Amino acid sequence: MALRDDEPGAQRVAELLTAAASHRALVYACFMSQMELLYRVWRDEGEAAGRLALEQCLALPIQWVDSNPQLLRLAAEIKATSSLSVADAWVAAAARLVAATLVHKDPEFAALDQPQDLLPLKAAKATTAGMATKMPRKTK
C-alpha cells in the first residue's frame, strides 16, 4: 500500500522491488497481504479497483509465502504471545519462516524479536500498514 499510495516509505519499497527484479534481493510477502490489499482498495475505491490492485501486486517480483502447517504454528505462537492482529501475526510469521527482515510501518511489530526495517509512518494514521509495508526481504 505504501508504494501504491505513494506514502512515506514508498521509495524504500520500490528499491527492494527493483533489487528483487534484478536478482539482487529476494522479496517475500505473506498470502494474507493479498487479502488486505484487495479488501482495503475495494472498500475505498470499489471492487474493480481492488481487483486491479491485486492483479498489479501479483505481477511484482514477490515470492508469496502461502499457508502451510509450519506457518500456521508460527502465526499461532505469535498471536498467542503478542497483541498483534491475526493478519499481522501471519505476516510476522511469514518473515520469520523465511528468515527475512520484516519491512513495515506498524509500530506494533516493534515488540517482536526479529529483524525489522521500519518505514516512515504516515502523518495522519501512523498505525496503518499495507501490503508493501509488510514485505520481508532477504538478500543473497
N, C-alpha and C positions, 0 to 999 in steps of 0.2 A: 504494500500500500504506500510506503514511503516513496518508492520510485514512481508509481503510477500517479500519485497526487503531488509529486514534486515537493515533498515535505523536507524539512531538515533531515539530513542523513541520506537523501536520495543519491547524492554523488558517491558516497561510500558504497551503497548497494550497486550502483552502476559499475564502479570499479571492480567489485567482486564478480559481477556477472561477466564483465569484459575479460577478466583473468580466467574465468571458467571457460569462456568461449575460445580462448587461445590456449587452453590446456595448461595454464599456469596455476590453477587452483581447482578445487572441487567445491561446488556449492550444493548443499543439501537443504531440503525443506520437508517438513512433516506433511503427510497426507491431510491432516486437519487444517492446515493453512489454505488448502484449496477450498474447503467449505467456508472458512472465514472470509476469504476474498469474495467468493460467489454471493454469500448472503449479505455482506456489507454493501457491495456495489448494487446488488438487486434492490435492497431496501432503500438506498439513497438515490439511485438513478434508474431503476426499473430492471425487469428481468432480462431484456435483450442486452443491456449494458453489462449486467452481471455475467451473462454467458460469454460475451465478447472478452471481458476482462479475464475470465478463467482460461479461455482459449489462448489468449495472448500470453498468459502466465505459463501455460503448458508448453509453449514454444521456446521458452527461455532455457539456457543451459543449466538446468537444475536437475539433480538426481533426487527423486522423490523417495522418501522413507515411508513405506507402506506399513499398515498394521500387521503385526506378527506376534506370536506369544512372548518373545523376549521384550519387544517394545511395550506390550501390554503390561508386563510385570514392572518394568521401569517406570512407566507412566503412573501406575497404581501406587508404587512406592513414593514417587514424588508428590502425588496428590495427598497421600495419607500423612506425609511428614512435612507438608508446607501449606501455605494459604493460597497457592496458585489456583486458578480456574482449571477446570478439566481440560479445556483446549490448550492452555499454557503448559499443563503437565505433560501432555502428549508432545508438544513442541520441544520442551526441555529434554524429555526422554529421547527423542529422535537425535538431538545433538549429542547427548551422552552416548547413545548406542553406536554412533559412527565416529566417536572421539573427535568431534568437531567443536569449534568455537561458536557459541550461541551469539548471533548478531541480532540485536533487538533495540527497542526503545521503551521497554516496560520496566520501571524501577522495581517491580515485584520480583523479577528474576534475580535481583542482587543477593537475595538470601540463599541462593543455591551455590553449592561448592562445585563449580565447573567453569571452564574458561568462557569468558564473555567479552563482547565488544559492544559497549553501549553507544548507540547513535544519539545525536542531539534530540531532545524532546520538543514536541510541538508546543508552542506557547499557550494555545487555548485549551488543549486537552492532553496533558502531559502523559497520561497513562495509556493512551491509545497505542496499540501495537498491531500492525498489519502483517500481511504475508511477507513482504520484502524485508520487514524489520526483524523477522524471526528466522532468517535463513542462516543456518550454521554454515561455516565454511571450513575446509580442510585443505591446506596447501600441500603440494607434493614435495 
